[in-house]
Amino acid sequence: MAPDRGEIADLVALELGTLTVDECLQRERQRKAGSEPVEITEFVLSTHRRIKAAGRYHPPPRHSRHG
């Protein structure tokens, strides 16, 4: 099953440091229990834009699987 918009937002928030690993896991537990967590997509997008505009965002290096 493909992740939905909220799950993707959680992963991006985790990468940006907006959510901790524990918060991300708690949100996943809420989804599995049938309760949708608070929507954070717009907050994550605005945070990403602000970080990128400030020049502080540096994507993680890509690692080759060909070693």
C-alpha positions as CSV (number, residue, x, y, z in Angstrom):
1,M,0.0,0.0,0.0
2,A,1.4,3.4,-1.0
3,P,1.9,6.0,1.8
4,D,-0.7,8.8,1.9
5,R,0.0,12.6,2.0
6,G,0.1,12.7,5.8
7,E,2.6,9.8,6.1
8,I,4.9,11.5,3.5
9,A,4.5,14.8,5.5
10,D,5.6,13.0,8.6
11,L,8.7,11.6,6.9
12,V,9.6,15.0,5.5
13,A,9.1,16.6,9.0
14,L,11.3,14.0,10.5
15,E,14.0,14.8,7.9
16,L,13.7,18.5,8.6
17,G,13.8,18.0,12.3
18,T,10.2,19.3,12.8
19,L,9.2,15.9,14.3
20,T,11.2,13.6,16.4
21,V,11.4,9.8,15.7
22,D,9.1,9.2,18.8
23,E,6.5,11.8,17.5
24,C,6.6,10.2,14.0
25,L,6.1,6.7,15.5
26,Q,3.2,8.0,17.7
27,R,1.5,9.5,14.7
28,E,1.8,6.1,12.9
29,R,0.3,4.3,15.9
30,Q,-2.6,6.8,15.8
31,R,-3.2,6.0,12.2
32,K,-3.1,2.2,12.8
33,A,-5.6,2.7,15.7
34,G,-8.0,4.4,13.3
35,S,-7.5,8.0,14.5
36,E,-6.0,10.5,12.0
37,P,-3.3,12.7,13.7
38,V,-3.3,16.5,13.3
39,E,-2.6,17.5,9.7
40,I,0.9,19.0,9.4
41,T,1.4,19.0,5.7
42,E,1.1,22.8,5.2
43,F,3.3,23.5,8.3
44,V,6.0,21.1,7.0
45,L,5.9,22.8,3.5
46,S,6.3,26.3,5.0
47,T,9.1,25.1,7.3
48,H,10.9,23.6,4.3
49,R,10.5,26.8,2.2
50,R,11.8,28.9,5.1
51,I,14.8,26.7,5.7
52,K,15.6,26.5,1.9
53,A,15.2,30.3,1.5
54,A,17.6,30.8,4.4
55,G,20.2,28.6,2.7
56,R,20.3,26.1,5.6
57,Y,18.9,23.1,3.8
58,H,21.5,20.7,2.5
59,P,20.0,17.4,1.3
60,P,21.8,14.3,2.6
61,P,24.4,12.8,0.3
62,R,23.3,10.0,-2.0
63,H,25.1,6.8,-1.5
64,S,25.8,4.5,-4.4
65,R,24.7,0.9,-4.1
66,H,27.4,-0.1,-6.5
67,G,30.0,0.4,-3.8
